[in-house]
Amino acid sequence: MTKIFVTVGTHPQQFDRLLREIDILIETEKIEKDVFCQTGYSTYEPKNYKHTKFLSLDEFRKNIEKAELVITHAGEGNIGLCKNLRKKMIVVPRKKEFKEHTNNHQLELAEVAEQMGLGLVVWALPELEEKIKEIKNFNPSNVKKGNIVEILEKFVKEEFK
């Protein structure tokens, strides 16, 4: 992998645990140094990779498009965008126990991503190194893009025949 984009989303709680793990993997040369991260409200300051707190929607999309691998929190928008762009992704859910979110709904979203074959999921951070190795041979499922307008039109036509 030469270009890795890491994103923790814009939820107003830290995801320092993931940012530290990325630093460790770079320091120990488990992943290459061409890493860029959107850190959001995290308080940890990365030492071994470029980062910014927030990106515009256009900059965010461009980073995903350029990336060979996206490592993302289990945010519905990020998972959906990676799915639609057919990007290889590793999903790392935020957890309430680490004060990364107010509840554990990201565990459910990560499970769906895994079951649908959209990406690999890291359930415990020590798995991240192995998932980065596995992603090289992983091909995301080709799941049809959702189109709410077509779905609603079809529903209305069927309902009011």
N, C-alpha and C positions, 0 to 999 in steps of 0.2 A: 504494500500500500504506500502510495506516495503522498496522497492528500486525504487527510482525515479532518472532518468537521465535527466538532463536539458542540452540542447545544443542550442547555439545561432549561430553556424556556423562560417565561417572564413571570412565573408565579412568585409572589413576594416573600419567599423563604429561600434559604441557602440550599445549595447542593454541593457543599464543600467536599464531601466524601468522594464523589466521582472525580472532581478536579484534582484532588490529592493523588488518587489512584493513577490518573493519566500522567501526572508528573513522575511518579515512581516508575511507571512502565517506560517512560522516555529515559529517565536517569539510568535505568538498568538495561537500556537498549533492547527492550522487548518490543517497542514500536518505534518507527522512524520519527524524526523530529519535525516533519512537515505537517504540523497539527495547528489548527486554528479553532478557537473556542469562543462561544457566546456564553458568558458566565452569569448573566442576570444579577440577581440579588445576593449571590454568594459572597462570602467574606474572604474566602481563601484567595490568595494572590498567586497564580501560576508562575513557576520559575523557569520552566523549560519549553514553553510554547507561547505563541502569540495569542492574544485574547482581547475581547472588548465586552463591556457589560451588555450592551444592546445594539441591535442592528435594525435598519429600516426593513420593511417587508421585502423590498426589492433586493437589498444587500443579502438578506437572509436566504431568499430563494436562489440567488446567484451562488452563494456558498454551497448550498445543497447540490445545485446542478454541477459545480466543479468538482465536488468531492467524489472520491472513489469509495469512501466509507463514511457513513454518518453514525455517530454515537450520540444517542438522544435519550432524554428522559421519556417516560411513557405518556407524552402529551398527545391527545387525539389529533391535533392539527399537524404536529411534526410527523407522526406515523402516517397520517393520510397523505401528506405532501411527498414523503419518501415513497409511499406505495404508488402514487400517481406518476412519479418520475422514475419508477422502477430502480430505485437506489438500494444498494446493499446497506442495511442498517443493523446496528446492535442497540437494543432497547434496554435501558437501565431504569427501572421504576424508582421514583422517589418513595420514601417510606416515612410514615408518621412517627415511628419509634426514634428516628434520627432527627425529628423536627424539620423534615424536608417538605412536609405537606400537612394539611389539616386532617386528612384521612388516608386510607390505603386504596383508593379507587384506581391508582396507577397500576397496581398489581393485576387488577382485572383487565385493564387495557393491554398490558404486556402479555397476559395469557392469550387474549384474542389474537394479538399480532403473531405470537408463536404458533397457535393452532392453525391460523390461516396461512402460515408459511411466509409471512411478510418480512420477517427478520429473525435474528437470533436474540435471545433474552438472557440477560445476566441477572440471576436471582440473588446471588451473593457476590460482592465485588472481587473476591479472589478468582472468580471465573472469567473475568474480563480478558486476561491475557490469552486464555484458551479460546475464547470466542473470537478474538481478533485473528488467531490462526485459522479457525474453522471458516470464517467468513470468506476466505479466498476461494473456497470450493462451494460456496452457498449461492444459489440463484433464487431470488425472491419469486414467490408465486405471482402469476399474472392475474390479478384480481381486477375486474372491470371497474372503471371509475364510476362513482356515483353521480347521478344527475337528477337532482331533486325536481327540476322543472318537468322533465320527461316522466318521472314517477308520478307526480301530481296530475299531469295531463292524462296519463293512462288511467289513474284512479277515477278521475272525474268522468271520463268517457265511459268506463265500465259501470260506474255507480248510477249515472243518469241516462242510460240507454233507453 
